[in-house]
Amino acid sequence: MKIEYRNSSFPGCGGCIFIVLMVVLLFGGFSGLMKFVGTLFYTAIFFSLLAMGSFWFFTRWLQKKVADYEQSQSENHNRFVWLLVHILIHIAKIDGQISKEEVQTIHRFFRSQLGYNQTQMGWVKEIIKEAVQTERPLDPLLYEFRDTFPSEHRFILLELVYQLLFTKESVSEQELSAARHIARVLGISSYEQQTLESKYRSYQQYGGFGDFGSRGGGFGNFGGFGSFGGFGGFGGFGRTGSRGSNYRSSNTHYGGGIDEAAKHYATLGLQKGASAAEIKKAYRSLSMQYHPDKVRNLGAEFQKMAEEKMKEINAAYDYFERHK
C-alpha cells in the first residue's frame, strides 16, 4: 500500500476579511460599510500610485547615473566593453537560444571579477539588452575589435569566449569552430588559440564544469573555480588565483580528481607531462598577454583582473620550477 504524504497548509484570510466586513456592517450599517470599502479602495490606489512613482523616479535616477558613468569613462573603455558584450552575446546565440546561465555568466564576470557596482551593472545590462534584441553580423564586430585594440586585449576577448562556451556541459563542434574563427579574425596565432582551447578542455576533463552553481559556482563566477572562471582570478583556482591558501598540497584533488600538477598544466594550457621548454614557452606567451601594463588604458578594473591572472601564471610556473 502506497502512503501519500501531504504538507498541511494554513487557511487563507478570506474568512478574516468577511468577518471584518460583517463587524463593520453590524456597527456602522450599510453606509458605514460603503465608507470602509471606499477607504480601502482609495488607500490601495494611493499606495499603488506611490509604488509606481517611486519605481519611475528610481529608474530615472539610475538611468542618469548610468549616463554619467558612461560619459566619465574613456572612449576606449566604453567601446571595449560594448564590443565585448555584443560578441559574447553573439556566441551565446550560436545554438539558437540564449540561456539564463549564459547571461548570468556575463553578469558575474563584471560584478564579481571587475567589481562593478549597481550603476556600472545597469550600464552593462543595457548593452546586453541591446545586443540580445539586435541582429548584428559577427565579423564586422570582430574586425572593429581587431583594428581598435592590441593583441593583448584580443587575447582577453578570446579567453572570455572560451569561458562562456565551457559554462555548458557539452560544447558542440559548431561552437568550437566559431571560437577558432574568432581567433583567426582577431589575428591570434594558432599556438595561442590551441593553448586556450586545451586549457578549457582540461578544466572540463578534470571534473567538468558541473552545475552552474555547484562547487562554489560551477567552476566559479565565470565558469571556473575562481572569481573569473578557470582556476583563479581570471581563470585561476580560488577566489583570486593567488598563491598561499588557495593552492593546496599536490595530493589534494579538485573538481572530482584534478591534482595540483594537472591544475597548473591547465593554467598554462598544456597537456600533463609537457616538457620544460613547452612550459617556458607557454609561460612567456601568457605573461606577455596578461601583463597589467598592457590593459592600463581599459581602466583600473581590467588592470586588476590582469594582475590576478599574472599571479596565477606565476604560481603555475613557480610550481614547475620547484618540481623539475
C-alpha positions in Angstrom: 0.0 0.0 0.0 1.4 3.3 -1.1 1.2 6.1 1.5 1.0 9.6 0.3 2.2 12.4 2.5 0.7 15.8 2.1 2.0 19.1 3.5 -0.6 20.8 5.7 -1.2 24.4 4.8 -2.6 27.3 6.8 -6.0 28.5 5.8 -6.3 31.7 3.8 -7.5 35.0 5.1 -10.7 35.3 3.0 -12.7 34.4 6.1 -11.0 37.1 8.1 -12.0 39.8 5.6 -15.6 38.6 5.6 -15.7 38.8 9.4 -14.3 42.3 9.4 -16.9 43.4 6.8 -19.6 41.8 8.9 -18.4 43.7 12.0 -18.4 47.0 10.2 -21.8 46.3 8.7 -23.1 45.4 12.2 -21.9 48.5 14.0 -21.9 51.1 11.1 -24.7 49.9 9.0 -24.7 49.8 5.2 -23.4 53.4 4.9 -20.5 52.6 7.3 -19.7 49.5 5.2 -19.6 51.6 2.0 -17.3 54.2 3.6 -15.0 51.4 4.9 -14.8 49.7 1.4 -14.2 53.1 -0.2 -11.4 53.9 2.2 -9.8 50.6 1.4 -10.2 51.2 -2.3 -8.6 54.6 -2.3 -5.9 53.5 0.0 -5.0 50.7 -2.4 -4.9 53.2 -5.3 -2.8 55.6 -3.3 -0.1 53.1 -2.4 -0.2 51.6 -6.0 0.5 55.1 -7.4 3.1 55.7 -4.8 4.9 52.5 -5.7 4.7 53.3 -9.5 6.0 56.8 -8.9 8.9 55.5 -6.7 9.8 53.0 -9.3 9.7 55.7 -12.1 11.9 58.1 -10.1 14.3 55.3 -9.2 14.5 54.2 -12.9 15.2 57.8 -14.0 17.8 58.2 -11.2 19.6 55.0 -12.3 19.5 56.0 -15.9 21.1 59.3 -15.1 23.8 57.6 -13.0 24.4 55.2 -15.9 24.7 58.0 -18.4 27.0 60.0 -16.1 29.2 56.9 -15.6 29.4 56.2 -19.3 30.4 59.8 -20.0 33.1 59.7 -17.3 34.9 56.8 -19.0 37.3 56.9 -21.9 36.0 56.1 -25.4 38.5 53.2 -25.5 37.0 51.7 -22.3 33.4 52.1 -23.4 34.0 50.7 -26.9 35.9 47.7 -25.5 33.0 46.8 -23.2 30.4 47.4 -25.9 32.1 45.2 -28.4 33.0 42.6 -25.8 29.3 42.2 -24.7 28.0 42.1 -28.3 30.5 39.5 -29.3 29.8 37.3 -26.3 26.0 37.6 -26.8 26.6 36.6 -30.5 28.5 33.5 -29.3 25.6 32.7 -26.8 23.2 32.8 -29.8 25.1 30.1 -31.8 22.9 27.2 -30.5 19.8 29.2 -31.3 19.0 30.4 -27.8 20.5 32.4 -25.1 20.3 30.6 -21.8 19.8 32.2 -18.4 23.1 30.7 -17.3 25.0 32.4 -20.2 23.6 35.8 -19.4 24.3 35.3 -15.7 27.9 34.3 -16.6 28.4 37.7 -18.2 26.8 39.4 -15.2 29.1 37.6 -12.8 32.2 38.5 -14.8 31.5 42.2 -14.5 30.1 42.1 -11.0 32.4 39.6 -9.3 35.7 39.9 -11.2 35.6 43.6 -12.2 33.8 44.7 -9.1 31.1 46.6 -10.9 28.6 48.4 -8.7 24.9 48.9 -9.3 25.4 51.8 -11.6 28.0 50.0 -13.7 25.9 46.9 -13.9 23.0 48.9 -15.0 25.1 50.1 -17.9 26.2 46.6 -18.8 22.7 45.3 -18.6 21.6 47.9 -21.1 24.3 46.8 -23.5 23.3 43.1 -23.0 19.6 44.0 -23.7 20.6 45.9 -26.9 22.8 43.0 -28.0 20.0 40.4 -27.5 17.5 42.5 -29.3 19.6 43.3 -32.4 21.0 41.1 -35.1 24.5 42.3 -36.0 26.8 40.1 -38.1 29.7 38.8 -36.1 32.6 39.5 -38.4 32.2 43.3 -38.6 32.3 43.4 -34.8 35.5 41.3 -34.8 37.1 43.4 -37.5 36.4 46.6 -35.4 37.8 44.9 -32.3 40.9 43.7 -34.2 41.5 47.2 -35.7 40.9 49.1 -32.5 42.7 47.1 -29.8 46.1 45.5 -29.5 46.8 41.7 -29.4 46.7 41.6 -25.5 43.1 42.8 -25.5 42.1 40.5 -28.3 43.5 37.5 -26.3 41.4 38.5 -23.3 38.3 38.5 -25.6 39.1 35.1 -26.9 39.5 33.7 -23.4 36.2 35.1 -22.4 34.6 33.4 -25.5 36.0 30.0 -24.4 34.9 30.6 -20.8 31.4 31.4 -22.0 31.3 28.3 -24.2 32.5 26.0 -21.4 29.9 27.0 -19.0 27.9 24.2 -20.8 28.4 20.6 -20.0 28.8 19.8 -23.7 30.3 22.2 -26.2 29.4 21.5 -29.9 31.9 21.4 -32.7 30.0 24.3 -34.3 30.7 26.4 -31.2 34.3 25.4 -31.1 34.6 26.2 -34.8 33.2 29.7 -34.1 35.8 30.2 -31.4 38.6 29.2 -33.8 37.1 31.6 -36.4 37.2 34.4 -33.9 40.8 33.7 -33.2 41.7 33.8 -36.9 39.9 37.1 -37.5 41.4 38.7 -34.4 44.9 37.7 -35.7 45.6 35.4 -32.7 48.2 32.7 -33.5 47.2 29.0 -33.8 49.5 28.3 -30.8 47.8 30.8 -28.6 44.3 29.7 -29.7 45.2 26.0 -29.1 46.6 26.9 -25.7 43.3 28.4 -24.6 41.2 25.6 -26.0 43.4 23.0 -24.3 43.1 24.9 -21.1 39.3 24.7 -21.0 39.2 21.2 -22.3 41.4 20.3 -19.4 39.1 22.0 -16.9 36.2 20.1 -18.3 38.1 16.8 -18.4 39.1 17.0 -14.7 35.6 17.1 -13.2 33.8 19.1 -15.8 32.2 22.4 -15.2 29.3 20.7 -13.4 26.1 22.6 -12.5 26.3 26.3 -12.7 26.3 26.8 -9.0 27.8 23.7 -7.6 31.3 23.5 -6.2 31.3 27.2 -5.4 29.6 28.3 -8.6 30.2 25.6 -11.2 33.8 26.3 -11.9 33.4 29.7 -10.3 31.7 33.0 -11.1 32.7 32.9 -14.7 32.5 29.2 -15.2 35.6 28.5 -13.2 36.7 27.5 -9.7 37.6 31.2 -9.1 36.1 34.6 -9.4 36.6 34.6 -13.2 36.5 31.0 -14.2 39.3 28.6 -14.9 41.1 28.0 -11.6 41.6 31.5 -10.3 41.0 35.3 -10.6 41.0 35.3 -14.4 41.0 31.6 -15.0 42.8 30.6 -11.8 42.0 28.4 -8.9 40.5 30.1 -5.8 39.0 33.5 -5.2 41.9 35.4 -6.5 44.1 32.9 -8.1 47.0 34.0 -5.8 49.4 31.8 -4.1 49.1 30.7 -0.5 46.0 29.1 0.9 44.3 28.8 -2.5 46.9 26.3 -3.5 46.8 23.0 -1.7 49.1 20.1 -1.5 49.7 18.0 -4.6 47.8 15.1 -3.0 44.6 17.2 -2.9 42.1 16.7 -5.7 39.9 19.4 -7.1 36.6 19.2 -9.0 36.5 15.4 -8.7 40.1 14.5 -9.5 42.3 17.3 -10.6 45.6 17.4 -8.7 47.9 20.4 -8.3 50.1 19.5 -11.2 47.2 19.0 -13.5 45.8 22.3 -12.4 49.0 24.1 -13.3 49.3 22.4 -16.6 45.7 23.5 -17.4 46.6 27.1 -16.3 49.3 27.2 -18.9 47.2 25.4 -21.5 49.5 22.3 -21.6 48.9 18.6 -21.5 50.2 16.7 -18.5 53.8 15.7 -19.0 54.8 18.8 -21.1 58.5 19.4 -21.4 60.4 22.2 -19.7 60.8 24.0 -23.0 57.0 23.9 -23.6 56.3 25.1 -20.1 58.7 28.1 -20.5 57.2 28.9 -24.0 53.6 28.9 -22.6 54.7 30.9 -19.6 56.4 33.6 -21.7 53.4 33.8 -24.1 50.8 34.2 -21.4 52.9 36.6 -19.4 53.1 38.9 -22.4 49.4 38.7 -23.0 48.3 39.4 -19.4 50.9 41.9 -18.2 48.9 44.6 -16.3 50.5 47.4 -18.2 49.0 46.1 -21.4 45.5 46.8 -20.3 46.0 50.0 -18.4 44.1 52.1 -20.9 40.9 50.0 -20.3 40.6 51.1 -16.7 41.6 50.0 -13.2 39.1 47.1 -13.1 40.7 45.4 -16.2 44.2 46.1 -14.8 43.3 44.4 -11.5 42.0 41.4 -13.4 45.3 41.1 -15.3 47.2 41.3 -12.1 45.3 38.4 -10.6 45.8 36.4 -13.8 49.6 37.1 -13.6 49.6 35.7 -10.1 48.1 32.5 -11.3 50.5 32.2 -14.2 53.5 32.9 -12.0 52.2 30.4 -9.4 52.0 27.7 -12.1 55.5 28.4 -13.5 57.0 28.5 -9.9 55.4 25.1 -9.3 57.1 23.5 -12.2 60.4 25.3 -11.4 60.2 23.7 -7.9 59.4 20.3 -9.3 61.9 19.9 -12.0 
